Amino acid sequence: MRILTVILAIVLSLFLTSACTTSVVDSLQSKQDVLIESIPSGSKIYMNGDLIGTTPMVLNLESDTNHEIYFEKEGFKRAKNYLNTVYKHAKKPYVQFGLAKDLGYYYQLSTDHLITELDWEALPDTVGITPFESMSALITKAENALSNGSLSVDEHKVVLRQVVELFNSN
């Protein structure tokens, strides 16, 4: 009976101390502030399927984990961008020590300022066989969207730039 009590006490103490260790490790985890912006501004930001806010926003992210970020805004195609981990130092360290490695000491995110441009939903993937006709139809659609209020003045500027870039590249 005494052995069973000792074993139960050990298991219980390990369980309780492991929970405390996890919270301490989370607070010591290497993190980095990243300014997240979008063109146009005011896009919803999603990470791991959860809405976390709208642009512009500063996020405090773990520096030893790759992050995939999705952007959504009505009237624009959904976009995604990535924050990847890179080594802090020029060369990869030959030896990495336990806790420093576990807490992300050797890593940082690829950038501390992420800007993502969302494409207008009416923008085609190609210019087609009648580029001038397609371009004028898109400009007319953008002007109508500005008139009826579905595009703001800033969004309208972005859309017109995207239309010109699409047809200028071909």
C-alpha positions, 0 to 999 in steps of 0.5 A, a space after each residue: 500500500 505504501 508503494 502505491 501511495 509513493 507511486 501516486 505521489 510521484 505521478 501527481 507531482 510530475 503531472 503538476 510540474 509539467 503543466 507549470 513547465 509548459 507555461 514557463 516555456 511558452 513565455 520564454 519562446 523566442 518571438 518576433 513582432 511582424 507588421 502585416 499590411 495589405 494592398 488595399 488596406 483593411 483586409 481580414 487576416 486568417 492564420 490556422 483558419 482563425 480570423 485574427 484581425 484586419 490589416 494593418 496589424 502587428 503580430 507577435 509570432 514564434 520565430 522558429 515556426 513557418 507561418 502561412 497567412 491568408 488575406 480576404 477582402 470583399 471584391 478581391 481574390 483571396 491571397 496568401 503569403 508566408 513568413 519562413 524561418 531563417 538562421 539568425 547568423 550567417 552560417 548554420 551553427 554546427 552544434 545547437 544546444 537543447 533549450 536554446 534550440 527548443 525556444 527558437 534562439 537560433 532562428 528569426 522570421 524572414 521579414 519583420 514587415 509583410 505586405 501582400 497585394 490582393 488582386 481585384 476579383 474581376 481581373 482575368 488571368 490572361 488578356 485574351 485575344 482582344 486585349 483592348 476590348 477586354 481592357 476597356 470592359 475592365 476599366 468600365 467595370 472599375 468605374 461603375 464599382 467606384 460610382 456605386 460605392 463597392 470600391 473606395 477611391 484607394 481601392 479604385 487606384 489599386 484596381 486601375 494599376 493592376 489592369 494597366 500592369 496586366 495589359 502592359 506585360 503582354 
